[in-house]
Amino acid sequence: MSDYEFTSVWNIDAPLPAVWELIKNADTWPEWWRGVLSNVELTPGDADGIGSIRRSVWKSRLPYKLEFDSELLRIEHHRLIEVRAFGHLEGQGLWQFEELNEHSTRVQYDWTVKTNKAWMNLLAPIAKPLFRWNHDVIMRWGEEGLNRRLRE
């Protein structure tokens, strides 16, 4: 397995509650987030969604798809969402939200994962910079798509 740590910061021109709702409602991601091919709930969680498991398929600029499941571990309204990933990727994701003012929100996503795909692990010594670039592309698409959706 190869380890990766990513931090993405989005500056969104919208109030925190609107940003929160779109990110929290992962069913809508394929509608506004280019590169998210699907994001489907497999197992419902409790009333807050804790314990729910979703399967998502992602595709960026490089010629491969990643499919993995994520379990919602923790949610603090308008503050954070934490998930555990397993499948092609294994690790933790943490969304953090900060209201900058009534019309602007900062979102930080920390993603610490290991790859479980044999070909990715084999190529990691030389391809790690490409995998990092690919991740950055898809996260940029997310920021652009979220800003666009919130302007509609």
GROMACS elastic network, one bead per residue, 0.5 to 0.9 nm:
[ bonds ]
;  ai    aj funct       b0    kb
    1   114     6  0.57940   500
    1   115     6  0.54511   500
    1   116     6  0.59090   500
    1   117     6  0.80759   500
    1   118     6  0.80616   500
    1   120     6  0.85177   500
    1   121     6  0.56268   500
    1   122     6  0.88312   500
    1   124     6  0.89112   500
    2   113     6  0.82633   500
    2   114     6  0.52368   500
    2   115     6  0.55702   500
    2   116     6  0.79878   500
    2   120     6  0.80838   500
    2   121     6  0.57242   500
    2   122     6  0.89630   500
    2   124     6  0.66494   500
    2   125     6  0.87395   500
    2   128     6  0.87974   500
    3   112     6  0.74939   500
    3   113     6  0.58728   500
    3   115     6  0.69068   500
    4   111     6  0.78597   500
    4   112     6  0.57222   500
    4   113     6  0.53413   500
    4   114     6  0.61291   500
    4   115     6  0.81969   500
    4   128     6  0.85435   500
    4   132     6  0.81400   500
    5   110     6  0.74109   500
    5   111     6  0.57920   500
    5   113     6  0.65675   500
    5   114     6  0.89039   500
    6   109     6  0.79262   500
    6   110     6  0.57478   500
    6   111     6  0.50947   500
    6   112     6  0.63665   500
    6   113     6  0.86315   500
    6   132     6  0.78863   500
    6   135     6  0.81537   500
    6   136     6  0.84874   500
    7   108     6  0.69499   500
    7   109     6  0.56337   500
    7   111     6  0.63898   500
    7   112     6  0.87139   500
    8   107     6  0.80963   500
    8   108     6  0.56220   500
    8   109     6  0.51270   500
    8   110     6  0.65675   500
    8   111     6  0.84421   500
    8   136     6  0.76693   500
    8   139     6  0.69758   500
    8   140     6  0.84918   500
    9   106     6  0.70176   500
    9   107     6  0.56540   500
    9   109     6  0.64450   500
    9   110     6  0.88395   500
    9   139     6  0.89703   500
    9   143     6  0.86936   500
   10   105     6  0.81446   500
   10   106     6  0.57624   500
   10   108     6  0.62912   500
   10   109     6  0.83421   500
   10   139     6  0.87386   500
   10   140     6  0.82544   500
   10   142     6  0.87952   500
   10   143     6  0.58519   500
   11   104     6  0.72445   500
   11   105     6  0.60054   500
   11   107     6  0.64731   500
   11   108     6  0.88529   500
   11   143     6  0.77315   500
   11   147     6  0.87771   500
   12    15     6  0.81872   500
   12    16     6  0.87591   500
   12    19     6  0.76151   500
   12   103     6  0.85368   500
   12   104     6  0.57537   500
   12   105     6  0.51496   500
   12   106     6  0.62069   500
   12   107     6  0.75571   500
   12   143     6  0.74170   500
   12   144     6  0.89033   500
   12   146     6  0.76494   500
   12   147     6  0.59648   500
   12   150     6  0.88143   500
   13   103     6  0.59811   500
   13   105     6  0.65284   500
   13   106     6  0.89052   500
   13   147     6  0.66449   500
   13   150     6  0.81240   500
   13   151     6  0.86046   500
   14    17     6  0.84621   500
   14    18     6  0.67546   500
   14    19     6  0.66458   500
   14   102     6  0.77144   500
   14   105     6  0.62287   500
   14   147     6  0.77360   500
   14   150     6  0.68017   500
   14   151     6  0.82661   500
   15    18     6  0.56963   500
   15    19     6  0.65254   500
   15    20     6  0.87411   500
   15    99     6  0.72386   500
   15   100     6  0.87644   500
   15   101     6  0.75955   500
   15   102     6  0.54106   500
   15   104     6  0.54395   500
   15   105     6  0.60957   500
   16    19     6  0.51382   500
   16    20     6  0.59074   500
   16    21     6  0.85813   500
   16    78     6  0.70594   500
   16    97     6  0.74930   500
   16    98     6  0.73024   500
   16    99     6  0.56021   500
   16   100     6  0.85267   500
   16   101     6  0.86498   500
   16   102     6  0.75064   500
   16   103     6  0.77300   500
   16   104     6  0.70330   500
   16   105     6  0.54150   500
   16   106     6  0.83328   500
   17    20     6  0.50678   500
   17    21     6  0.61926   500
   17    22     6  0.88615   500
   17    78     6  0.68518   500
   18    21     6  0.53001   500
   18    22     6  0.65611   500
   18    23     6  0.88789   500
   18   150     6  0.74876   500
   19    22     6  0.54902   500
   19    23     6  0.63569   500
   19    24     6  0.84692   500
   19    78     6  0.89906   500
   19    97     6  0.86956   500
   19   105     6  0.73725   500
   19   107     6  0.86428   500
   19   146     6  0.77626   500
   19   147     6  0.88779   500
   19   150     6  0.77232   500
   20    23     6  0.53748   500
   20    24     6  0.57924   500
   20    25     6  0.83272   500
   20    77     6  0.83502   500
   20    78     6  0.60687   500
   20    79     6  0.85611   500
   20    97     6  0.76324   500
   21    24     6  0.51407   500
   21    25     6  0.59034   500
   21    78     6  0.88197   500
   22    25     6  0.52091   500
   22    26     6  0.71541   500
   22    27     6  0.89765   500
   22    28     6  0.70769   500
   22    29     6  0.76866   500
   22   146     6  0.77710   500
   22   149     6  0.89218   500
   22   150     6  0.87534   500
   23    26     6  0.60170   500
   23    28     6  0.83246   500
   23    29     6  0.75109   500
   23    95     6  0.88524   500
   23   146     6  0.84688   500
   24    27     6  0.87327   500
   24    81     6  0.77463   500
   25    28     6  0.60542   500
   25    29     6  0.75394   500
   26    29     6  0.52255   500
   26    30     6  0.82913   500
   26    39     6  0.66694   500
   26    40     6  0.81774   500
   26    41     6  0.88587   500
   26    54     6  0.87421   500
   27    30     6  0.73130   500
   27    31     6  0.84813   500
   27    38     6  0.83088   500
   27    39     6  0.59390   500
   27    40     6  0.64921   500
   27    41     6  0.78019   500
   28    31     6  0.53690   500
   28    32     6  0.69911   500
   28    33     6  0.84104   500
   28    39     6  0.81407   500
   29    32     6  0.55571   500
   29    33     6  0.52442   500
   29    34     6  0.83200   500
   29    36     6  0.65685   500
   29    37     6  0.87195   500
   29    38     6  0.79363   500
   29    39     6  0.71186   500
   29   142     6  0.85224   500
   29   146     6  0.89177   500
   30    33     6  0.53677   500
   30    34     6  0.67486   500
   30    35     6  0.75364   500
   30    37     6  0.57870   500
   30    38     6  0.58656   500
   30    39     6  0.69843   500
   31    34     6  0.78268   500
   31    36     6  0.84300   500
   31   145     6  0.88318   500
   31   149     6  0.89455   500
   32    36     6  0.86357   500
   32   141     6  0.89947   500
   32   142     6  0.75812   500
   32   144     6  0.88190   500
   32   145     6  0.50549   500
   32   146     6  0.64024   500
   32   148     6  0.78977   500
   32   149     6  0.63229   500
   33    36     6  0.58439   500
   33    37     6  0.87623   500
   33   138     6  0.83620   500
   33   139     6  0.88036   500
   33   141     6  0.62450   500
   33   143     6  0.80400   500
   33   144     6  0.80254   500
   33   145     6  0.51866   500
   33   146     6  0.69821   500
   34    37     6  0.77817   500
   34    58     6  0.89992   500
   34    59     6  0.85510   500
   34    60     6  0.82742   500
   34   138     6  0.73518   500
   34   141     6  0.57597   500
   34   142     6  0.66690   500
   34   144     6  0.89658   500
   34   145     6  0.69631   500
   35    38     6  0.88965   500
   35    57     6  0.84135   500
   35    58     6  0.54623   500
   35    60     6  0.54156   500
   35    61     6  0.86477   500
   35   138     6  0.62774   500
   35   141     6  0.74783   500
   35   142     6  0.83062   500
   36    39     6  0.71802   500
   36    56     6  0.73210   500
   36    57     6  0.61584   500
   36    59     6  0.65650   500
   36    60     6  0.85055   500
   36   138     6  0.84641   500
   36   142     6  0.88458   500
   37    56     6  0.73974   500
   37    57     6  0.53704   500
   37    58     6  0.55700   500
   37    59     6  0.68620   500
   38    55     6  0.77078   500
   38    56     6  0.52877   500
   38    57     6  0.52525   500
   38    58     6  0.73374   500
   39    54     6  0.64422   500
   39    55     6  0.56005   500
   39    57     6  0.66286   500
   39    58     6  0.88838   500
   40    53     6  0.85750   500
   40    54     6  0.53062   500
   40    55     6  0.53338   500
   40    56     6  0.63960   500
   41    44     6  0.67779   500
   41    52     6  0.72386   500
   41    53     6  0.59366   500
   41    55     6  0.64091   500
   41    56     6  0.88022   500
   42    52     6  0.75334   500
   42    53     6  0.55250   500
   42    54     6  0.53235   500
   42    55     6  0.66926   500
   42    69     6  0.88089   500
   43    51     6  0.78728   500
   43    52     6  0.51997   500
   43    54     6  0.70139   500
   43    71     6  0.89970   500
   44    49     6  0.67532   500
   44    50     6  0.83499   500
   44    51     6  0.71047   500
   44    53     6  0.66788   500
   44    54     6  0.86491   500
   45    48     6  0.71625   500
   45    53     6  0.74513   500
   45    71     6  0.89609   500
   45    72     6  0.79927   500
   46    50     6  0.53978   500
   46    51     6  0.66727   500
   46    52     6  0.73945   500
   47    50     6  0.74817   500
   48    51     6  0.89570   500
   48    75     6  0.75466   500
   49    52     6  0.54806   500
   49    53     6  0.89634   500
   49    72     6  0.67741   500
   49    73     6  0.87191   500
   49    74     6  0.87555   500
   49    75     6  0.82341   500
   50    53     6  0.88517   500
   50    71     6  0.78076   500
   50    72     6  0.51770   500
   50    73     6  0.56549   500
   50    74     6  0.63011   500
   50    75     6  0.73584   500
   51    71     6  0.58205   500
   51    72     6  0.52767   500
   51    73     6  0.61536   500
   51    74     6  0.86154   500
   52    70     6  0.81242   500
   52    71     6  0.55435   500
   52    72     6  0.55545   500
   52    73     6  0.83297   500
   53    69     6  0.65024   500
   53    70     6  0.54478   500
   53    72     6  0.66014   500
   54    68     6  0.83337   500
   54    69     6  0.53782   500
   54    70     6  0.53475   500
   54    71     6  0.65866   500
   54    72     6  0.84767   500
   55    67     6  0.70777   500
   55    68     6  0.57329   500
   55    70     6  0.65308   500
   56    66     6  0.81086   500
   56    67     6  0.56526   500
   56    68     6  0.57335   500
   56    69     6  0.62678   500
   56    70     6  0.79823   500
   57    65     6  0.66784   500
   57    66     6  0.56316   500
   57    68     6  0.67792   500
   57    69     6  0.89442   500
   58    64     6  0.87228   500
   58    65     6  0.55534   500
   58    66     6  0.52336   500
   58    67     6  0.64678   500
   58    68     6  0.88019   500
   58   138     6  0.85305   500
   59    62     6  0.76149   500
   59    63     6  0.78297   500
   59    64     6  0.64617   500
   59    66     6  0.66497   500
   59   138     6  0.80084   500
   60    63     6  0.76537   500
   60    64     6  0.77269   500
   60    65     6  0.75862   500
   60   134     6  0.62359   500
   60   135     6  0.77332   500
   60   137     6  0.69779   500
   60   138     6  0.58108   500
   61    64     6  0.83421   500
   61   134     6  0.64585   500
   61   137     6  0.75941   500
   61   138     6  0.82424   500
   62    65     6  0.84031   500
   62   130     6  0.83496   500
   62   131     6  0.83965   500
   62   134     6  0.67114   500
   66    87     6  0.88522   500
   66    88     6  0.62922   500
   66    89     6  0.78481   500
   67    87     6  0.67495   500
   67    88     6  0.58904   500
   67    89     6  0.78421   500
   68    85     6  0.66242   500
   68    86     6  0.56696   500
   68    88     6  0.54200   500
   68    89     6  0.61007   500
   68    90     6  0.81224   500
   69    84     6  0.82097   500
   69    85     6  0.56151   500
   69    86     6  0.53121   500
   69    87     6  0.59817   500
   69    88     6  0.85463   500
   69    89     6  0.84220   500
   69    90     6  0.89030   500
   70    83     6  0.59818   500
   70    84     6  0.53066   500
   70    86     6  0.62859   500
   70    87     6  0.86433   500
   70    92     6  0.88161   500
   70    93     6  0.89095   500
   71    82     6  0.85474   500
   71    83     6  0.53197   500
   71    84     6  0.51802   500
   71    85     6  0.65392   500
   71    86     6  0.84435   500
   72    75     6  0.76872   500
   72    81     6  0.75518   500
   72    82     6  0.61581   500
   72    84     6  0.66782   500
   73    81     6  0.78110   500
   73    82     6  0.55046   500
   73    83     6  0.51867   500
   73    84     6  0.67502   500
   74    80     6  0.77459   500
   74    81     6  0.58022   500
   74    82     6  0.50248   500
   74    83     6  0.70471   500
   75    78     6  0.86633   500
   75    79     6  0.78103   500
   75    80     6  0.56946   500
   75    82     6  0.63807   500
   76    79     6  0.52756   500
   76    80     6  0.51528   500
   76    81     6  0.65544   500
   77    80     6  0.68042   500
   77    81     6  0.82988   500
   78    81     6  0.87562   500
   78    96     6  0.83687   500
   78    97     6  0.63306   500
   78    98     6  0.79633   500
   78    99     6  0.88351   500
   79    95     6  0.81601   500
   79    96     6  0.57141   500
   79    98     6  0.68980   500
   80    94     6  0.69610   500
   80    95     6  0.52963   500
   80    97     6  0.60817   500
   81    93     6  0.81540   500
   81    94     6  0.57920   500
   81    95     6  0.50174   500
   81    96     6  0.67536   500
   81    97     6  0.88580   500
   82    92     6  0.73219   500
   82    93     6  0.57009   500
   82    95     6  0.63336   500
   82    96     6  0.87068   500
   83    91     6  0.84932   500
   83    92     6  0.57776   500
   83    93     6  0.51372   500
   83    94     6  0.64880   500
   83    95     6  0.86902   500
   84    90     6  0.74569   500
   84    91     6  0.57333   500
   84    93     6  0.63400   500
   84    94     6  0.89600   500
   85    88     6  0.88109   500
   85    89     6  0.63248   500
   85    91     6  0.50700   500
   85    92     6  0.58972   500
   85    93     6  0.73794   500
   85   113     6  0.78331   500
   86    89     6  0.54057   500
   86    91     6  0.67148   500
   86   116     6  0.88411   500
   87    90     6  0.62294   500
   87   115     6  0.86066   500
   87   116     6  0.70447   500
   87   117     6  0.87942   500
   88   114     6  0.84910   500
   88   115     6  0.59747   500
   88   117     6  0.56658   500
   89   113     6  0.61130   500
   89   114     6  0.56249   500
   89   116     6  0.57228   500
   89   117     6  0.78732   500
   90   112     6  0.83532   500
   90   113     6  0.52512   500
   90   114     6  0.51916   500
   90   115     6  0.64693   500
   90   116     6  0.71671   500
   91   111     6  0.76088   500
   91   112     6  0.56041   500
   91   114     6  0.62505   500
   91   115     6  0.89447   500
   92   110     6  0.80465   500
   92   111     6  0.59402   500
   92   112     6  0.53772   500
   92   113     6  0.63288   500
   93   109     6  0.70011   500
   93   110     6  0.56680   500
   93   112     6  0.64483   500
   93   113     6  0.81834   500
   94   108     6  0.79414   500
   94   109     6  0.55581   500
   94   110     6  0.51573   500
   94   111     6  0.65597   500
   94   112     6  0.89044   500
   95   107     6  0.69220   500
   95   108     6  0.57741   500
   95   110     6  0.66698   500
   95   111     6  0.88234   500
   96   106     6  0.82071   500
   96   107     6  0.56595   500
   96   108     6  0.51162   500
   96   109     6  0.63838   500
   96   110     6  0.83974   500
   97   105     6  0.70409   500
   97   106     6  0.59097   500
   97   108     6  0.66007   500
   97   109     6  0.89749   500
   98   101     6  0.89991   500
   98   104     6  0.88257   500
   98   105     6  0.57302   500
   98   106     6  0.50792   500
   98   107     6  0.64190   500
   98   108     6  0.85056   500
   99   102     6  0.70179   500
   99   103     6  0.82565   500
   99   104     6  0.63405   500
   99   106     6  0.63502   500
   99   107     6  0.88066   500
  100   103     6  0.76829   500
  100   104     6  0.53590   500
  100   105     6  0.53197   500
  100   106     6  0.65715   500
  101   104     6  0.52814   500
  101   105     6  0.71019   500
  102   105     6  0.81054   500
  115   118     6  0.81353   500
  115   120     6  0.68341   500
  115   121     6  0.66245   500
  116   119     6  0.88475   500
  116   120     6  0.76425   500
  116   121     6  0.72194   500
  117   120     6  0.53731   500
  117   121     6  0.63818   500
  117   122     6  0.87118   500
  118   121     6  0.51810   500
  118   122     6  0.60918   500
  118   123     6  0.86548   500
  119   122     6  0.50001   500
  119   123     6  0.61638   500
  119   124     6  0.83975   500
  120   123     6  0.51944   500
  120   124     6  0.57583   500
  120   127     6  0.80584   500
  120   128     6  0.88331   500
  120   131     6  0.89103   500
  121   124     6  0.50046   500
  121   125     6  0.79361   500
  122   125     6  0.74034   500
  122   126     6  0.89799   500
  123   126     6  0.58261   500
  123   127     6  0.55012   500
  123   128     6  0.77163   500
  124   129     6  0.85838   500
  124   131     6  0.82746   500
  125   128     6  0.62179   500
  126   129     6  0.74538   500
  126   130     6  0.84340   500
  127   130     6  0.51879   500
  127   131     6  0.62705   500
  127   132     6  0.86849   500
  128   131     6  0.50435   500
  128   132     6  0.61441   500
  128   133     6  0.85616   500
  129   132     6  0.50373   500
  129   133     6  0.61171   500
  129   134     6  0.85449   500
  130   134     6  0.60182   500
  130   135     6  0.85635   500
  131   135     6  0.62113   500
  131   136     6  0.86526   500
  132   135     6  0.51223   500
  132   136     6  0.62506   500
  132   137     6  0.86999   500
  133   136     6  0.50560   500
  133   137     6  0.62265   500
  133   138     6  0.88327   500
  134   137     6  0.51203   500
  134   138     6  0.64449   500
  134   139     6  0.87231   500
  135   138     6  0.53239   500
  135   139     6  0.62300   500
  135   140     6  0.86023   500
  136   139     6  0.51423   500
  136   140     6  0.60672   500
  136   141     6  0.85971   500
  137   140     6  0.51180   500
  137   141     6  0.62563   500
  137   142     6  0.87191   500
  138   142     6  0.63101   500
  138   143     6  0.88540   500
  139   143     6  0.63748   500
  139   144     6  0.86672   500
  140   143     6  0.51230   500
  140   144     6  0.61726   500
  140   145     6  0.84474   500
  141   144     6  0.51151   500
  141   145     6  0.58934   500
  141   146     6  0.84093   500
  142   145     6  0.50776   500
  142   146     6  0.59566   500
  142   147     6  0.85040   500
  143   146     6  0.52112   500
  143   147     6  0.61912   500
  143   148     6  0.85567   500
  144   147     6  0.52618   500
  144   148     6  0.61205   500
  144   149     6  0.86239   500
  145   148     6  0.50040   500
  145   149     6  0.60059   500
  145   150     6  0.85190   500
  146   149     6  0.51119   500
  146   150     6  0.61309   500
  146   151     6  0.86730   500
  147   150     6  0.52561   500
  147   151     6  0.63963   500
  148   151     6  0.52560   500
  148   152     6  0.66427   500
  149   152     6  0.53490   500
